[in-house]
Amino acid sequence: MKYFCYILSNKNRTLLYVGYTDNLERRIIQHKIGNGANFTKKYSVFDLLYFEIYDESAFARQREKQLKNWHKEWKWNLIKETNPKLKTLDIK
């Protein structure tokens, strides 16, 4: 099984949300229909900008905690390393 640590943003790219899951496609859909976190529902944060893949849940969860403690600028720099145009990623 694969696990994911991911970063979402809103349409205007002003907010970031960090999460982890064992099914990235399903989790993004949950965020889009309002069944994700309250924060993502309230601020329409569901554009996938970045993700990492792990073989163990503990590592994905640990990375999520690490990224949540990062400064916003550091997260943006991480995203821009692989997604410089900040395009919404297609996970299919």
C-alpha positions in Angstrom: 0.0 0.0 0.0 1.1 3.6 -0.7 0.7 6.6 1.5 0.8 10.2 0.6 1.7 13.5 2.2 0.2 16.4 0.1 -0.3 20.1 0.0 -3.4 21.8 -1.3 -4.1 25.5 -2.1 -7.0 27.6 -3.0 -7.8 29.1 -6.4 -5.9 32.4 -5.6 -2.9 30.5 -4.2 -3.1 32.4 -0.9 -3.7 29.5 1.5 -2.0 26.1 2.0 -3.2 22.9 3.6 -1.0 19.9 4.5 -2.4 16.4 4.9 -1.7 12.7 4.5 -3.8 9.8 3.3 -3.6 6.3 1.9 -5.7 7.2 -1.1 -4.9 10.6 -2.7 -7.6 10.6 -5.4 -10.4 9.7 -2.9 -9.1 12.3 -0.4 -9.0 15.1 -3.0 -12.5 14.3 -4.0 -13.6 14.4 -0.3 -12.0 17.9 0.0 -13.8 19.1 -3.1 -17.2 18.0 -2.0 -16.8 19.4 1.5 -16.2 16.1 3.3 -12.5 16.9 4.0 -11.2 19.1 6.8 -13.3 22.0 8.0 -10.5 24.4 6.9 -10.5 23.2 3.3 -14.3 23.4 3.2 -14.5 26.9 4.6 -11.8 28.4 2.4 -12.2 26.2 -0.8 -8.7 24.8 -0.5 -8.7 21.7 -2.8 -6.2 22.3 -5.6 -3.4 19.7 -5.3 0.0 21.4 -5.8 2.4 18.9 -4.3 2.6 15.4 -3.0 5.1 12.8 -1.8 4.7 9.0 -1.8 5.7 6.7 1.1 5.6 3.0 1.7 4.7 3.3 5.3 1.9 5.3 7.0 4.1 6.4 9.8 6.5 8.2 7.4 3.8 10.0 5.6 2.3 11.1 9.0 5.7 12.2 10.2 6.3 14.3 7.1 2.8 15.9 7.4 3.7 17.0 11.0 7.0 18.3 9.8 5.5 20.3 6.9 2.8 21.7 9.2 5.5 23.2 11.4 7.3 24.8 8.4 7.0 28.5 7.6 4.7 29.2 4.8 7.6 30.5 2.6 9.4 27.2 3.1 6.3 25.3 1.9 6.0 27.5 -1.2 9.6 26.9 -2.0 9.1 23.2 -1.7 6.1 23.3 -4.0 7.9 25.5 -6.6 10.8 23.0 -6.8 8.6 20.5 -8.7 5.7 22.7 -9.7 7.1 26.2 -10.5 3.9 27.4 -12.3 1.7 26.3 -9.3 -0.6 24.3 -11.6 -3.2 22.0 -10.1 -1.8 18.5 -10.4 -3.9 15.7 -12.0 -3.7 12.5 -10.0 -5.3 10.2 -12.5 
